[in-house]
């Protein structure tokens, strides 16, 4: 059964960059479907705050959506041949500090309720 594993987080100064990865291990999800048949989303959660949408990409890479707070700074991508997704984060700000999660969905949605198979998250800390 596929599990999603995030990596690439760390400590970076404001204005810096990080590239997060979301690796899908295993052949299929519990549904019997593969990673390449699902939309992929990135979310983040800061201490004391709710999980919030960051970006999502359709299964066929034709469509991407972003939260207003990251537009122009973050880029979501995926490589279905490698069963992996990525989040390139540039011009990082202290308010980007959070645990970042990836998950999959049947719709290219902003709502975390539409997603499942969440990874364990990777910490991103941006110092001022």
C-alpha positions in Angstrom: 0.0 0.0 0.0 1.3 3.4 -0.9 2.6 5.7 1.8 3.6 9.3 1.2 6.8 10.5 2.7 7.8 14.2 2.7 11.4 15.4 2.9 13.5 18.4 2.2 12.5 20.6 5.1 15.0 22.5 7.2 16.1 25.8 8.6 16.6 28.7 6.1 17.0 32.4 6.3 14.3 34.7 5.0 14.7 35.1 1.3 16.2 31.7 0.9 14.8 28.6 -0.9 13.9 25.0 -0.2 12.7 22.2 -2.3 10.3 19.7 -0.7 9.8 16.2 -2.0 6.8 13.9 -1.6 7.7 10.3 -2.4 5.0 7.7 -2.9 6.4 4.3 -1.7 4.5 1.2 -2.6 2.5 0.2 -5.7 -1.1 1.2 -5.0 -3.2 2.9 -2.5 -5.8 1.1 -0.5 -8.2 2.0 -3.3 -6.1 -0.1 -5.8 -5.1 3.1 -7.7 -1.7 4.4 -8.3 -0.1 7.7 -7.4 -0.3 9.0 -11.0 -4.2 8.8 -11.0 -4.6 11.2 -8.1 -4.3 14.9 -7.8 -1.5 15.9 -5.4 -1.7 18.7 -2.8 0.6 20.4 -0.4 -0.6 21.8 2.9 1.1 23.3 5.9 0.3 23.7 9.6 1.9 26.2 11.9 1.8 25.7 15.7 -1.7 26.6 17.1 -3.1 27.1 13.6 -5.3 25.0 11.3 -3.9 23.1 8.4 -3.9 25.3 5.4 -3.8 24.8 1.6 -0.5 25.7 -0.2 -0.7 24.2 -3.7 -2.1 21.4 -5.7 -1.5 19.8 -9.1 -3.7 17.6 -11.2 -2.9 14.0 -11.9 -2.0 14.8 -15.6 0.0 18.0 -14.7 -2.4 20.1 -16.7 -3.6 22.2 -13.8 -2.0 23.8 -10.8 -3.6 26.0 -8.1 -1.9 28.0 -5.3 -2.8 29.8 -2.1 -2.6 33.6 -2.6 0.0 33.8 0.1 2.5 31.7 -2.0 1.7 32.7 -5.6 4.7 33.7 -7.5 7.1 32.3 -4.8 6.2 28.5 -4.7 6.0 26.1 -7.6 4.4 22.7 -7.4 5.4 19.9 -9.8 5.3 16.1 -10.1 7.0 13.3 -11.9 4.6 10.4 -12.2 7.3 8.1 -13.6 9.1 8.5 -10.3 5.9 8.5 -8.2 7.0 11.8 -6.7 5.8 15.4 -6.2 7.7 18.5 -5.4 7.3 22.0 -3.9 9.9 24.5 -4.9 9.8 27.4 -2.4 11.6 30.6 -3.1 11.8 33.9 -1.4 10.8 32.3 1.9 9.4 34.4 4.6 9.2 33.8 8.4 5.4 33.3 8.1 6.1 30.3 5.9 7.4 28.5 8.9 5.2 25.3 9.4 5.1 21.6 9.0 4.5 20.8 5.4 2.4 17.8 4.3 1.5 16.2 1.0 -1.7 14.2 0.3 -3.7 13.0 -2.6 -7.3 13.7 -3.8 -9.8 12.9 -6.5 -10.2 16.7 -7.1 -7.8 19.6 -7.4 -9.1 21.0 -4.3 -8.3 23.7 -1.7 -9.9 21.8 1.1 -7.9 19.4 3.2 -11.1 17.4 3.7 -10.9 16.3 0.1 -7.4 14.7 0.6 -6.2 11.4 2.1 -3.1 9.3 2.7 -1.3 12.2 4.4 2.4 11.9 5.0 4.1 12.6 8.3 5.2 16.1 7.3 8.5 17.9 7.1 9.4 20.9 9.2 10.3 24.2 7.4 11.6 27.0 9.6 12.4 30.4 8.1 14.4 32.8 10.3 14.2 36.5 10.0 
